[in-house]
Amino acid sequence: MHRKTISQLIAGLKKREFSCSDIVKSYIERIKKFDNQLNSFITITEADALIQAKIIDDKLSRSDHSQNHNYEDRYHRLTGIPVAYKDIFCTQGVKTSCGSKMLDNFISPYDATVVERLRNANCVMLGKTNMDEFAMGSSNETSYYGPVKNPWNLAKVAGGSSGGSAAAVAACLTPASFGTDTGGSVRQPAALCGITALKPTYGLISRYGIAAFASSLDQAGIFAKTAEDIALILSTVAGFDDKDSTSIAVAIPDYTKTLTTPLAGLKIGLPKEYFTASLDQDIVNTLSAAIKELEKLGATTKEISLPNSHLAIPAYYVIAPAECSSNLSRYDGVRYGYRCQQPLDLNDLFTRSRTEGFGDEVKRRIMIGTYVLSAGYYDAFYLKAQKIRQLIKNDFLTAFNDVDVILSLTSPTVAFNFGEKAQDPVNMYLSDIYTVSVNLAGLPGVSVPVGFNHNLPVGMQLIGNYFTEAQLLNIAHQYQQVTDWHTNIPLQFA
């Protein structure tokens, strides 16, 4: 059961080869059996999942006896499909911790829009996945609940901040999951765990009910085994939401309809700034083999330039902490979340609640953000970073005048050892060197597995112009039709 893609599960449910309860029980059993090795889940919603599965099976059973039964007309195509959510998505009646001691006791009173839309589509929630605290990290080592391990090598990191969501899909503990991507936090763990993931155009998926880290950068993203599975889910969750002021009203297509479009005539840009001598040649060779496969499918490549890309990391680590310091000011020990014991006065309540409730990386970013927003430094740092952000966006728009998509590695390295970068924040930040520009510009990006290096997955990133998710998924799908990297499962979880 766990080896099936979402499209295969849909076909099996439709033919009554198995029930929704069979699917959910299979995944719950796998979570119980394997997650003690991975630590990919914070909360498992077993009881609710089994109840929901039984309700769905009863509906399907009644329909089987209806003379007017037409499955496609009466049921959403994602009916009965399990999914897991990064523990930054609010889920009614279920803990939403953001991987932090600060929210360890917070039970959300409502669903995020993404959760609500999938619940309405009769998807079944398996649980909430582990993450870097408040989505701040590139290795999933900052979680209050401990690090997430990489299914391909338990001594390696799963990537971050959505490492739990990525590891759970890679180990076949769920057929799909959701994460958030602020500077690469969906694409980078997908690459390190050997699965497919999409970060859509900013505003395409509602952010309502997602705890904010950096509001102008955060975007929900989807993990799955295949581009086809992501297309199925994106068609359901994308679209305008009047509860999110950053949501954009655009027509939402059925993303599965264009998956089979031939790639003949596709122009792929290769940024010269992304292919430097410092890269591991073995990883470059792996990516080059993937490029050749795309060329066999009819694509052509062209060297392009993104001249301001070297400024992306410093600009990001001014803008993101600035927004973080503002967004996280609400966690003060008064309204909800962690509160220190026996405060001496109001100032002591604020100070100790935040000191005890936040981890080191969150504190570091709050302090940086507060500094760059302070009087005398706003113009020198924050305003200048925003100007650089516009230059980076302009670089992409100029490039898209000549090419259809841009291709690069997703991560400059394969998964690294625990603790290898934890004591060097700047080195850790460089893990996102190929991904942060996409968030600064608000563009869509997809990561696709393209091979292995030292028995660890390598990911290829495809970047598109605004609202070209259909094209990105088409390219990824066509690549996956002629390769089998996306079908690989870590041996001990097979």
Buried (B, 14 or more C-beta within 10 A) or exposed (E): BBEBBBBBBBEBBBEEEBBBBBBBBBBBBBBEEBBEBBBBBBBBBBEBBBBBBBBBBEBBEEBEEEEEEEBEEEBBBBBBBBBBBBBBBBBBEBBBBBBBBBBBEBBBEEBBBBBBBBBEBBBBBBBBBBBBBBBBBBBBBBBBBEBBBBBBBEEBBBBBBBBBBBBBBBBBBBBBBBBBBBBBBBBBBBBBBBBBBBBBBBBBBBBBBBBBBBBBBBBBBBBBBBBBBBBBBBBBBBBBBEEBEBBBEBEBBEBBEBBEBEBEEBBBBBBEBBBEEEBBEEBBEBBEEBBEBBBEBEBBBEEBEBBBBEBBBBBBBBBBBBBBBBBBEEBBBEEBBBBBEEBEEEEEBBBBBBEBBBBEBBBBBBEBBBBBBEEEBEEEBBEBBBEBBEBBBEBBEEBBEEBBBBBBBBBBBBBBEBEBBBEEBEEBBBBBBBBBBBBBBBBBBBBBBBBBBEEBBBBBBBBBBBBBBBBBBBBBBBBBBEBEBBEBBBEEBE
